[in-house]
Amino acid sequence: MLKLDYSYNLSIESSYVITIKNHQVSERMSARCQQSLAALKMPHKVWDAFDGTSGDIKIPDHAKDKSWVSWIKWVDKELSITEVSAALSHISLWIHCIEIDRPILVLEHDAIVCRELFDHPVIGCIHYLGSIEQAKKGWPVLVTPPHATNGNNYHFICRAHAYGIDPWCAKNMLAHVIKYGINESLDIMLRSDIFPAIQLGLYAYDDPDLPNTTIVGRKKTLDGKER
């Protein structure tokens, strides 16, 4: 039968570790993330990324022949192809969240999960899971998570390495990117004045293997620095 109601199930279906297939750095960091999840007995899956590291965007198997791929437009041509690929990887998980009608955790390969989490705490909000500054530099953990900024009046999620979503906020994020296209890097699109985010503890943090980043040619900030 056609299902036209939300399930209202707040239990997290799984954590998804975004991983570039057959990419040495990405798969090594992803294995570390998966180990942190396994140690906490949290269900988790590898989610193959859109891969722009070769100069062209390679579509992962889970998105091939999906109509939504043609809905999303690359609006800001100053973004590098790897930035656009990263955005598409996240967007594909927003769509998956809507399709399964369950909350999920979205983890980039450089995330480390340090505390178990099995339920999404607040309907319609992004659940920010933590950052390396909170884990290792003493930044406080507050209900309002840290913001990143691009000028005084543009606040957005402080990197998108680890967050939880439910179908309600996923549909709002997807609607936004369908309407406006990929007009910034993924984290900068998640504006704090549009998409509410909370933090209820330190559950994960990012620990990248710098300088071996898979995102290259980043767009410049207002002060001329690479993001």
C-alpha positions as CSV (number, residue, x, y, z in Angstrom):
1,M,0.0,0.0,0.0
2,L,1.1,3.6,-0.6
3,K,2.6,5.0,2.6
4,L,1.8,8.7,3.1
5,D,2.6,9.0,6.8
6,Y,5.8,9.5,8.6
7,S,6.8,6.6,10.9
8,Y,7.8,9.0,13.7
9,N,10.4,6.4,14.7
10,L,13.3,8.2,16.4
11,S,15.7,5.3,16.7
12,I,18.8,5.7,14.5
13,E,18.7,3.2,11.7
14,S,22.5,3.2,11.2
15,S,25.6,5.3,11.0
16,Y,26.9,5.9,7.4
17,V,30.6,6.5,6.8
18,I,31.1,8.4,3.6
19,T,34.1,6.7,1.9
20,I,35.8,7.2,-1.5
21,K,36.0,3.7,-2.9
22,N,39.5,2.5,-3.7
23,H,41.1,5.7,-2.4
24,Q,43.9,4.8,0.0
25,V,43.6,7.8,2.4
26,S,39.8,7.7,2.5
27,E,39.5,4.0,3.0
28,R,42.2,4.1,5.8
29,M,40.4,6.9,7.7
30,S,37.0,5.2,7.1
31,A,38.4,2.0,8.6
32,R,39.4,4.0,11.7
33,C,35.9,5.5,11.9
34,Q,34.3,2.1,11.5
35,Q,36.4,0.7,14.3
36,S,35.3,3.4,16.7
37,L,31.7,2.5,15.9
38,A,32.2,-1.2,16.3
39,A,33.8,-0.6,19.7
40,L,30.6,1.1,20.8
41,K,28.4,-1.7,19.2
42,M,26.7,0.9,17.0
43,P,25.3,-0.3,13.7
44,H,27.2,1.2,10.8
45,K,27.6,1.0,7.0
46,V,30.0,2.3,4.4
47,W,28.4,4.8,2.1
48,D,30.3,5.1,-1.2
49,A,31.1,8.7,-2.0
50,F,30.7,10.6,-5.2
51,D,34.4,10.8,-6.3
52,G,35.8,13.9,-7.9
53,T,39.5,13.2,-7.2
54,S,40.2,12.2,-10.8
55,G,38.8,15.5,-12.2
56,D,35.5,14.0,-13.2
57,I,32.6,13.1,-10.9
58,K,32.2,9.3,-10.6
59,I,28.7,8.3,-9.5
60,P,28.6,5.5,-6.9
61,D,26.5,2.4,-7.6
62,H,23.8,3.4,-5.1
63,A,23.1,6.6,-7.1
64,K,23.4,5.3,-10.6
65,D,20.2,5.6,-12.6
66,K,18.6,7.6,-9.8
67,S,16.5,10.5,-11.1
68,W,17.4,12.9,-8.3
69,V,21.0,13.2,-9.5
70,S,19.8,15.3,-12.4
71,W,17.7,17.5,-10.1
72,I,20.8,19.0,-8.4
73,K,22.5,21.8,-10.2
74,W,26.1,23.0,-9.8
75,V,25.4,26.7,-9.4
76,D,28.7,28.2,-8.0
77,K,31.4,27.4,-10.5
78,E,34.1,28.6,-8.1
79,L,33.6,25.5,-6.1
80,S,36.1,22.7,-7.0
81,I,34.9,19.4,-8.4
82,T,35.9,17.7,-5.1
83,E,33.8,20.2,-3.1
84,V,30.8,19.4,-5.3
85,S,31.4,15.7,-5.1
86,A,31.4,15.9,-1.3
87,A,28.1,17.9,-1.3
88,L,26.5,15.2,-3.5
89,S,27.7,12.5,-1.1
90,H,25.9,14.2,1.8
91,I,22.8,15.0,-0.3
92,S,22.5,11.3,-1.3
93,L,22.4,10.4,2.4
94,W,19.7,13.0,3.0
95,I,17.6,11.3,0.3
96,H,18.3,7.9,1.8
97,C,17.1,9.2,5.2
98,I,13.9,10.3,3.6
99,E,13.4,7.1,1.8
100,I,13.9,4.8,4.8
101,D,11.9,7.3,7.0
102,R,14.4,6.9,9.9
103,P,17.1,9.0,11.5
104,I,20.7,8.3,10.5
105,L,24.1,9.5,11.4
106,V,26.2,11.1,8.6
107,L,29.9,10.6,9.2
108,E,32.7,11.7,7.0
109,H,35.7,9.4,6.8
110,D,37.8,11.4,9.2
111,A,35.3,11.2,12.0
112,I,35.9,9.3,15.2
113,V,32.9,8.3,17.3
114,C,33.6,8.4,21.0
115,R,30.2,7.9,22.7
116,E,27.3,5.6,21.8
117,L,24.1,7.1,20.4
118,F,21.0,5.2,19.4
119,D,18.2,7.7,19.2
120,H,17.7,11.1,17.4
121,P,17.0,13.6,20.2
122,V,14.9,16.4,18.6
123,I,12.5,16.2,15.7
124,G,13.4,18.5,12.8
125,C,16.9,19.5,14.0
126,I,20.4,18.6,12.9
127,H,22.1,16.9,15.8
128,Y,25.7,18.1,15.8
129,L,28.0,15.4,17.3
130,G,31.1,17.3,18.2
131,S,34.4,18.6,16.9
132,I,38.1,18.2,17.5
133,E,38.2,21.5,19.3
134,Q,35.8,20.1,21.9
135,A,37.5,16.8,22.1
136,K,41.1,18.0,22.4
137,K,41.2,21.8,22.8
138,G,38.7,22.5,25.6
139,W,35.9,24.1,23.7
140,P,32.7,23.9,25.6
141,V,29.8,21.6,24.7
142,L,26.6,23.7,24.7
143,V,23.1,23.0,23.4
144,T,23.8,25.5,20.6
145,P,26.8,23.9,18.8
146,P,29.8,26.0,17.6
147,H,29.1,28.0,14.4
148,A,31.6,28.6,11.6
149,T,31.3,32.0,9.9
150,N,32.0,33.7,6.6
151,G,31.7,37.3,7.8
152,N,29.7,38.6,10.7
153,N,26.3,37.7,9.4
154,Y,26.8,34.3,7.7
155,H,26.8,31.5,10.3
156,F,26.8,27.8,9.4
157,I,27.5,24.3,10.7
158,C,31.1,24.1,12.0
159,R,32.2,21.5,9.5
160,A,29.9,18.6,8.4
161,H,32.1,15.7,9.6
162,A,29.6,14.2,12.0
163,Y,25.9,14.9,12.4
164,G,22.6,13.2,12.9
165,I,19.4,13.9,10.8
166,D,15.8,12.8,10.8
167,P,13.5,12.7,7.8
168,W,12.0,16.1,8.7
169,C,15.2,18.1,8.6
170,A,16.5,15.9,5.7
171,K,13.5,16.9,3.5
172,N,14.1,20.6,4.3
173,M,17.8,20.4,3.4
174,L,17.0,18.6,0.2
175,A,14.3,21.1,-0.7
176,H,16.8,23.9,-0.2
177,V,19.5,22.4,-2.4
178,I,16.9,21.6,-5.1
179,K,15.7,25.2,-5.1
180,Y,19.1,26.9,-4.9
181,G,21.5,24.3,-6.2
182,I,25.0,23.6,-4.9
183,N,25.8,27.2,-4.3
184,E,28.5,26.8,-1.6
185,S,30.5,24.0,-0.1
186,L,28.3,21.5,1.9
187,D,28.9,22.9,5.3
188,I,28.5,26.5,4.3
189,M,25.1,25.7,2.7
190,L,23.9,24.5,6.1
191,R,23.2,28.0,7.3
192,S,22.4,28.3,11.0
193,D,19.6,30.8,10.3
194,I,17.8,28.3,8.1
195,F,18.6,24.8,9.5
196,P,18.5,24.6,13.3
197,A,21.2,22.5,15.0
198,I,21.6,21.3,18.6
199,Q,24.3,19.5,20.5
200,L,23.6,17.3,23.5
201,G,27.0,15.9,24.2
202,L,30.4,15.0,22.7
203,Y,29.6,12.0,20.6
204,A,32.2,12.3,17.8
205,Y,34.9,14.5,16.5
206,D,37.0,15.0,13.3
207,D,40.6,14.1,13.2
208,P,41.8,14.5,9.6
209,D,45.0,13.1,8.2
210,L,46.3,16.5,7.0
211,P,47.6,17.5,4.6
212,N,46.2,14.3,2.9
213,T,42.8,15.8,2.3
214,T,40.5,14.5,-0.4
215,I,39.0,18.0,-0.9
216,V,41.3,20.1,-3.1
217,G,41.1,23.5,-4.8
218,R,38.7,24.9,-2.2
219,K,36.9,28.1,-2.8
220,K,38.4,31.1,-1.1
221,T,36.9,32.9,1.9
222,L,36.2,36.6,2.2
223,D,39.7,37.2,3.5
224,G,41.3,35.3,0.6
225,K,42.2,32.2,2.4
226,E,41.4,28.7,1.2
227,R,38.5,27.2,3.2
